[in-house]
Amino acid sequence: MQRVCFLLKVKADRLEEYKERHKSVWPEMLQALRETGWHNYSLYLRGDGLLVGYLETPDFQQALAGMASRRINETWQASMGQFFEQLEGRRPDEGMLRLEEVFHLE
């Protein structure tokens, strides 16, 4: 199982709305995440907009590709793109900066 941690940056003036949107993630989106191998998926948000994501998956590239093939993901990404800085024309799921794992206590 791969452990994946990534960063994105939420616009400072959109933090509260971003958090509200995640209180009611669409059931179809949740189902798609589960079906494409996104396990133990969590998001953490710092007050300045730094977003840290964590998930476990058998294959991260396959999990990304699986979601990219789903229409619900396309719709979700289009609706959420407005919340992020520095995407430069990419969808949020394409703009994630993956961090290198340097230690894990098993």
N, C-alpha and C positions, 0 to 999 in steps of 0.2 A: 504494500500500500504506500503510495506517495503522499507525503505531507506537503502542501503548497501554501505559501504565504505570499500575498501580493499587496501592492499599494495603489491607490488612486487618490485624487484630490477633489473633494466636494467644494463647490463655491461657498464662500463664507456666508453669503446672504441667502443661501438655500438650505442650510443645515436642518432647520426645523421641518421644512416640507419633505426633505429627503428622509428624515427619521419617520415622519408620518406615513409616507408611502410604504415603508417597510413594516409597518404594523399590520398591513393587510396585503401581503404579496398574493397575487392571483393564484388560486389553487392549481390552475393548469401549468403555471410556471414552476411551482413547487414540485409537481408531479414530474415535469420534464427534467428538472435538476436531479431528482432521485433516479429516474430511469437512465440518465446518461452518466451516472457514476459520481455525482457530487455528494459526498458523505461528510457528516460532522462539519457542515459549512456554516461559518460565522462571519459577521462583519462587526468591526469595532470602529468608532468614529471619535476622533479627538476634536476638541473645541475649535481648532483652527481649520478644520476640514480634512485633515489627514485621515484617510479611510484605510484600514488594515483588514484584509480578508484572509481567511484560513479555511482550508478544506482538506479532506483526505479522499484519495481516488486511486483506483488501480493504474490509471494512465491519464495524466493531465491533458496531453494533446488530444487523446481520444475523447475525453470529457468535453473539452472545448469544441471539438468538431461535432460531437453529438448535439450540443446545444445550438451551434451555428446552423445546423440543418433543420431546426424547429421553427415554425412560423411564430409560435408564442414568444420565443426568445427574440426574434427580430422585432416584434411589436414592443416587448418590454424594453429592449435596448434603445429603441427609438424614443420611447417615452421617458427614459432615464438619462439620456445623453445630455440634456439641458442642465443637469445638476453638476457636471464635472468640468474641471479646468484641464487644459493641456491635452485634449484628445486629438487635436489637429486633424479633424475629419474622420476619425475612427470611432467605432462604437465603444462604449465602456468596457465590454468584454474583450476588445482588441487592444485597449489602452492600459491594461493591467501591467504593472511593473513587478515581475516575479522576483522575490528575494531568494538568495541562496541560503539553504539551511547549513549552518556550521556546527550545530550541536543539537542532540536530542537525547534526553534522559529516558531510557526505556525501563 
